[in-house]
Every structure is written in structure tokens, then in C-alpha cells.
């Protein structure tokens, strides 16, 4: 069996003037900071996830193990409105975004 060849390449690449290169961790920190203090409504969450409220409730918000983490009554980032009170959903944007990133596989492997 023949050994594969190893070739060293030097590539010059010009970064466009409207772009910068930063480390992924730094980028994630900037994104998180941009959401700091921001609150989402259910419509905002629908827009961010490209999913309807009914799907979000069935596959994320009303799933018992997720609700335990998300519910503001347990220190989470989601205000669950009481039925019939006229209250509205509220989500702490930075923490909800982080939750969705961290639980993406769990959410989409269980969803129908």
C-alpha cells in the first residue's frame, strides 16, 4: 500500500474590507452580549426559530423536562402565562437562545 503524499500549501486570502476574522468563542460572546437585557415575546421566538407557537409548545415549552429548566418559577428564562389571565409569554432572550443551542439535538430528535 502506497503512502499518501503530504503537500504543504501557503495560501494568501484577502479579507474583504467589510469583514473581520475573530475566534468562534469571541463571536459567541458578542452574540450573547447583543441579547443581554432583551426580552422576547412568543412572536419573537417564532421568528427566531422559524417554528409556530403550537410546535414550540409541543416540542419545547410544554415538555416536562424542558419546562423544569425553562420556567421562571424554577429560576429559568421563560414566563409561562396562566390560562385565561390575558398574560403573555416572555422569554429572557440571551438565556433562551443559549437553551435552544444547547438542547438542539434533544429538541429535534424528539419532535414529530
N, C-alpha and C positions, 0 to 999 in steps of 0.2 A: 504494500500500500504506500502510495506516494504522500510525502509530507506537503501540507498546504503551504503556499507561498505567503510570506508576510511582506506587505508593502507599506512603507511609511509615506503619508501624504501631508503636504503642507498646503493649506487652503487659505486664501485671502477672501474675506467676505466683508463687504461694506454694509454696515448697519445704516438703514435709512435715517435721515435726519430727524424724522418724527417718531423714532423708536429708540428704546434703550434695552440693554440686556441686564437683568437682575436675577439673583438666585430665586428659586421657586419658593423657599421659605420666606424670603423677604416679600415676594409678591403676595403670598397668602396672608402675611401680616398686614400688608397695605389694604387688601380687600376686607379683612376683618375690621380694621380700623375705620374703613369707609362706612361700615354698617353700624358702628358704635352709636348708641343712643337712638337708633332708628327703630320705629315700631311698624310692623306690617299688619294690614287687615287681611281678611280671607281673600279678597280680590288680589292683593299684592302677592300673596302666597300662590294663588292660582297662576298669576303672570310669571312668577319666578320659576315655578315647577312645570309649567305648561300642562297642568292637570286640573280638572274640575274639582270643586269642593266635595262633591259626593265621593269621588275617587280618593281624595286626600283623607276624608273622614274614614272611609272603609279600610284603607291600606296603611294609614299612618296615625291619625289623631285618635281614633277610637279603638286601636289595637291595645289591649290591656298592658302589655309590657312596654310599649312606647308611651302610653298615657302616663304611666307611673313616672317616667323620666321627664316628660314634657309639661305636666300640669303645674301651674304656678303654685298651687296649694302644696306641692311637694318640692318647691324650690326650682321648678322648671321655667321654661321660657314661653309657655302658652297659657293664655287666659281662656278657659272653657266657659262660654256663656251658659247660664241656666235657661232651660227651655221656658218660653213664654214670658220672659222678663224684658225682652227687647234689647238685651245686652248683645254686644258684638264680639266676635273673635278678635284677639290681639296676640301678636307674636313678637317677641324680642328678636329683631332681625338677625343680629350677629350670632346669637346662640342657636336660633332655628336653622340658619344657614349651615352652621357647624354640625348640628344634629343630622341634617339631611345628607351632608357629605360623609359623615362617619357611618351612617346607617344605610347608605345607598344599597349595598348588596342585600341587606336584611329586608328592606322595603320591597325591592323589585323581585326577589326570589319568592316572596310570599304573596305578591299581588296577583290578581286574576286578570 
